[in-house]
Amino acid sequence: MKKLILFLLAMVILVFVSQANAQSWVLWEGTIELGLPIEWKIIAAYPKYEQCIERHKKDFEIIKKNFENMGFNTHFPSPETIIIEKVHLKNPSGDITVTHKCLPDTIDPRK
């Protein structure tokens, strides 16, 4: 009986540890236009935080080029401070703020 209890306890601990290590990182994009509430959408999910940040950096470069091609004046953080994940875009029709966040899969910025 003692062996069975120890076995079950070990299984519970194993399940808990494996779930704790199974956390993934989600890249979220939030957009604010013309003073409306922020709208969040999922871009991608990654097993490691570093992978999420890498994708974040690449996406910001693409966003920057696209918006500059459309005539927006953009203010982007330098690549060294890209974790400060907000970019402000201005054009004659109004302002747009785009925010990217790498968050654990247990956190939903919409809530």
Residue, then its C-alpha position, 0 to 999 in steps of 0.5 A: m500500500k505504501k508503494l502505491i501511495l508513493f507511486l501515485l504521489a510521484m505521478v502527480i508531481l510528474v504531471f505537475v512538472s510537465q505541465a509547468n514546463a509545457q508553457s508556450w509564448v504567444l505573440w499578440e498584436g494590438t491595434i488602436e485606430l482613431g481612439l477606438p478600444i484596442e483590438w488584440k489578435i494572435i499572430a503566432a505561438y512558440p515554445k520559447y520566449e526567444q523565438c517569440i521575440e525573434r518573430h516580433k522583431k521581424d514582424f516590426e520590420i515588415i510593418k515599418k516598411n509596409f506603412e512607410n510605403m503607404g506614406f505613414n510617418t513611423h516611430f519605431p524603437s531601435p532593434e536593441t529596444i524592440i521589446i518596448e513593443k509599441v509603434h506609433l503611425k501617423n498619416p493625414s487620416g489619423d493615428i494608428t498605434v500597433t503594439h506587439k507583446c510576447l506573453p505566456d499562453t496563460i495570459d490573454p490581454r483581451k481580458 
